């Protein structure tokens, strides 16, 4: 699942809540500086943050990320940097500032053209 949105829209908070629902009991933190975390729950959960890649993930860098996709539910923040190397996306969430402390949440499925094109 991709998780998109500007800084401060709640991407990691969204992933934290989803991980709790998947049985992760320990802390779920932002992997911005480590790129990825893997958690044990009812199913394994991987949380990637591609912010550091800015433009794009190279083929060599993809080799470091690929194991996070093995037998896990995967959440990818800043997926735009992974365009062209990430596996097919099944679902995506777009978070936006809604004013007055609110967030707008858009959920995209694999049939949505925007999701297939890396939005």
C-alpha positions in Angstrom: 0.0 0.0 0.0 1.3 3.4 -0.9 0.8 6.3 1.6 1.2 9.7 -0.1 0.9 13.2 1.2 2.8 16.4 2.1 5.0 16.6 5.1 2.9 16.6 8.3 -0.3 15.1 6.8 -0.1 12.0 9.1 1.5 9.3 6.9 3.4 7.6 9.7 0.4 8.0 12.0 -1.8 6.2 9.4 0.8 3.4 9.2 1.0 3.2 13.0 -2.8 2.6 13.2 -2.8 0.1 10.4 0.1 -1.8 12.0 -1.8 -1.9 15.3 -4.8 -3.5 13.5 -2.5 -6.1 12.0 -1.3 -7.1 15.5 1.9 -5.1 15.9 2.2 -4.3 19.6 5.6 -2.4 19.9 6.5 1.1 18.8 5.9 1.9 15.2 8.2 4.8 14.2 9.1 6.7 11.1 11.8 5.0 9.0 12.8 8.3 7.3 16.5 7.9 8.2 16.7 4.1 8.2 14.5 3.8 5.1 12.7 0.7 6.4 11.4 -1.1 9.5 9.9 -4.6 9.8 7.5 -5.5 12.5 6.0 -8.8 13.8 2.2 -9.0 14.2 -0.5 -11.4 13.1 1.3 -10.9 9.7 4.7 -9.2 9.2 4.4 -5.5 8.4 7.1 -3.6 6.5 7.1 0.2 6.6 9.3 2.0 4.1 9.9 5.7 3.7 11.5 6.7 0.4 11.7 10.4 1.2 15.5 10.3 1.2 15.6 9.1 -2.4 14.1 12.5 -3.6 14.0 11.7 -7.3 14.1 7.9 -7.8 15.3 4.6 -6.4 18.1 3.1 -8.5 18.3 -0.6 -9.4 21.1 -1.0 -6.8 19.1 0.7 -4.1 16.1 -1.5 -4.9 18.2 -4.5 -4.0 18.3 -3.2 -0.4 14.5 -2.6 -0.3 13.4 -5.8 -2.0 13.5 -8.0 1.2 11.0 -5.8 2.9 8.4 -7.1 0.4 8.9 -10.8 1.2 5.8 -12.2 3.0 4.7 -8.9 4.5 2.0 -6.3 4.3 4.0 -3.3 3.0 3.3 0.4 3.5 5.4 2.8 1.4 5.6 6.5 2.2 6.8 8.8 -0.6 6.2 6.1 -3.3 6.8 8.6 -6.1 10.6 7.9 -5.6 9.9 4.2 -6.3 8.1 4.6 -9.5 9.3 2.0 -12.0 10.9 -0.3 -9.4 8.1 -1.0 -6.8 6.0 -4.1 -7.2 2.4 -3.5 -8.5 0.4 -1.5 -5.9 -2.9 -3.0 -4.7 -4.1 0.0 -2.7 -3.1 3.5 -1.9 -3.9 6.3 0.6 -3.5 10.0 -0.1 -3.5 12.3 2.9 -4.0 16.1 2.6 -4.3 19.0 5.0 -8.0 19.8 5.3 -7.8 23.0 7.3 -8.6 23.5 11.0 -6.6 20.4 12.1 -8.5 18.1 9.7 -7.2 15.7 7.2 -8.7 14.6 3.9 -8.2 10.9 3.2 -8.5 9.4 -0.3 -8.3 5.6 -0.7 -7.4 4.3 -4.1 -7.8 0.7 -5.3 -5.8 -1.2 -7.9 -8.5 -0.4 -10.5 -8.0 3.4 -10.0 -5.9 4.8 -12.9 -4.2 7.3 -10.6 -2.8 4.4 -8.5 -1.5 2.5 -11.4 0.5 5.5 -12.6 2.2 6.1 -9.3 0.1 8.9 -7.9 
